[in-house]
Amino acid sequence: MRVLEWALGVLYRLAEGLALLLGLFILLVILAQVVGRFMGFVVPSALELAGFATAGLVFLGLAPTLRAGGHVRVHLLWERLPPRGRVWAEGLSLGLGFLATLYAAIALWAKTGESFRFGDLAPGLLPLPLWIPLAVVAFGASVFALALLEALLKALRKGVS
C-alpha cells in the first residue's frame, strides 16, 4: 500500500511540475508578445498557444489541488450533517466526481487519438498538431480521476472504521 501511495504522490508531483512549466510558458509567451509589440514583431499564434497551455495547466493542477485540500467544499452544509451523513455525502460526491471525470478522460483520450489519426492542426498561424494539447488535457483529467478514486477509497475506509 505504501508503494502505491508513493507512486501516486510522484504522479501528482509530476502533474504539478508540468502545470508549473505550462504557467511559465504562458508567462513567456505573453511577455514575448508584449515585447514584440514594442519592437515591431509578431509572435505567431501567441494567444492560441497561451490558451492551450492554460487548459493544460488547469487540468494538470486538479489532482495536486485535490490532494492538498484546495478544492471548494460546501462546509456550511457539511457541518450540519450528522457524522454518518457526512460519510454518505462525501462518498456520493467523490463517486459521482470520479465517474464524471473518468468519462471525460476516456472521451479526451478518444479525441486525442482521433486528432492524431486525422492529423488535425490548430487553425492559427502556427500549424500545431492538436493532439499535443489534447494529450496534456487528457493526461490531467486521467490523473484527476485517479486522485478522486484515491480520495473516495480513503473516505470509505475512514467511514467504515
Residue pairs with C-beta under 8 A, 6 or more apart in sequence:
8 146
8 147
8 150
11 63
11 143
11 146
12 63
12 64
12 67
12 143
12 147
13 64
15 60
15 61
15 63
15 64
15 139
15 140
15 143
16 60
16 61
16 64
18 56
18 60
18 136
19 56
19 57
19 60
19 61
19 64
19 140
22 53
22 54
22 56
22 57
22 60
22 136
23 53
23 57
25 49
25 53
26 50
26 53
26 54
26 57
29 43
29 46
29 49
29 50
29 53
30 46
30 50
32 43
32 46
33 43
33 46
33 47
36 42
36 43
44 124
44 125
44 126
45 122
45 124
45 125
45 126
45 128
48 122
48 124
48 126
48 128
49 126
49 128
52 122
52 128
52 133
52 136
53 133
55 133
55 136
55 137
56 133
56 136
56 137
56 140
58 140
59 136
59 137
59 139
59 140
59 141
59 144
60 136
60 139
60 140
60 143
61 140
62 140
62 141
62 143
62 144
62 147
63 140
63 143
63 144
63 146
63 147
65 71
66 144
66 147
66 148
66 151
67 147
67 151
77 89
78 86
78 89
81 89
87 155
87 156
87 158
87 159
90 155
90 159
91 152
91 155
91 156
91 159
94 148
94 151
94 152
94 155
95 152
97 148
98 145
98 148
98 149
98 152
101 141
101 144
101 145
101 148
102 145
104 141
104 145
105 138
105 141
105 142
105 144
105 145
108 134
108 137
108 138
108 141
109 138
109 142
111 134
111 138
112 131
112 134
112 135
112 138
113 131
114 120
115 129
115 130
115 131
115 134
116 129
116 131
119 129
120 129
120 130
120 131
121 127
121 128
121 129
121 130
122 128
122 129
122 130
